[in-house]
């Protein structure tokens, strides 16, 4: 039994020492292992912009082959906004909106023509 207590005490002591060392270290763990994120926000933004320009170039190449008019970045943004608007209109109704729609249908059905 003493062996188990001594072993648990040593494990607890090691954990306590590690916690105290971590608290006293002035930097972060990332500084300690010299870790830096692989991508930052500026790089992500630039990659996204490059992807968009490549997709537009490919789309315009396909449209040229068909003889259709090329699209610009503004056209693509307008089409994306329109798609989002249609998608939002087709979203499921929540309980309050559903109750309001049912009430409107009841009122319409009760009105004599």
C-alpha positions in Angstrom: 0.0 0.0 0.0 2.9 2.3 0.8 4.3 1.7 -2.7 1.0 2.9 -4.3 0.9 6.1 -2.2 4.5 6.9 -2.9 4.0 6.3 -6.7 0.9 8.5 -6.7 2.7 11.2 -4.6 5.6 11.2 -7.1 3.2 11.5 -10.1 1.4 14.4 -8.3 4.8 16.0 -7.5 5.9 15.8 -11.2 2.6 17.3 -12.3 2.9 20.1 -9.8 6.5 20.9 -10.9 5.4 21.0 -14.6 2.4 23.3 -13.8 4.7 25.6 -11.9 7.2 25.7 -14.7 4.5 26.4 -17.2 3.1 29.3 -15.1 6.5 30.8 -14.6 7.6 30.7 -18.3 7.2 34.2 -19.7 6.1 33.2 -23.2 3.6 30.8 -24.6 3.9 27.2 -25.5 4.1 28.2 -29.2 7.1 30.4 -28.4 8.7 27.5 -26.5 8.6 25.1 -29.5 9.0 28.0 -32.1 5.6 27.1 -33.7 4.0 29.5 -36.2 0.7 29.0 -38.0 1.2 27.8 -41.5 -1.1 30.5 -42.9 -2.2 33.9 -41.7 -5.2 35.9 -42.6 -3.5 37.9 -45.3 -2.3 34.8 -47.0 -5.8 33.2 -46.8 -7.3 36.4 -48.3 -4.8 36.4 -51.1 -5.3 32.7 -51.8 -9.1 33.3 -51.9 -8.7 36.2 -54.4 -6.4 34.1 -56.6 -9.0 31.3 -56.6 -11.7 33.7 -57.6 -9.7 35.1 -60.5 -8.8 31.6 -61.7 -12.4 30.5 -61.6 -13.4 33.6 -63.5 -10.7 33.1 -66.1 -11.8 29.4 -66.6 -15.5 30.4 -66.8 -14.7 33.1 -69.4 -12.6 30.7 -71.4 -15.5 28.3 -71.5 -17.9 31.1 -72.4 -15.6 32.3 -75.2 -15.6 28.8 -76.7 -19.4 28.8 -76.7 -19.5 32.3 -78.1 -21.2 33.8 -75.0 -20.3 37.1 -73.4 -17.6 37.1 -70.7 -18.5 37.9 -67.1 -16.7 40.3 -64.8 -16.0 40.0 -61.0 -19.0 42.4 -60.5 -21.2 40.1 -62.5 -20.1 37.1 -60.4 -20.8 39.0 -57.2 -24.2 40.0 -58.4 -25.1 36.4 -59.4 -23.8 35.2 -56.0 -26.0 37.8 -54.1 -29.0 36.8 -56.2 -28.4 33.1 -55.4 -28.1 33.9 -51.7 -31.3 35.9 -51.9 -33.2 32.9 -53.5 -31.7 30.5 -51.0 -32.8 32.6 -48.1 -36.3 32.9 -49.5 -36.5 29.1 -49.7 -35.3 28.5 -46.1 -37.7 26.7 -43.7 -40.0 28.9 -41.6 -39.6 29.1 -37.9 -42.6 28.6 -35.6 -43.6 32.3 -35.4 -43.4 32.7 -39.2 -45.3 29.5 -39.7 -48.1 30.7 -37.3 -48.3 34.0 -39.1 -48.5 32.3 -42.5 -51.3 30.0 -41.2 -53.2 33.0 -39.8 -53.0 34.8 -43.2 -54.3 31.7 -45.0 -57.2 31.4 -42.6 -58.1 35.1 -43.1 -57.9 34.6 -46.9 -60.1 31.6 -46.8 -62.8 33.3 -44.6 -63.0 36.3 -46.9 -66.0 36.1 -49.3 -65.0 36.8 -52.9 
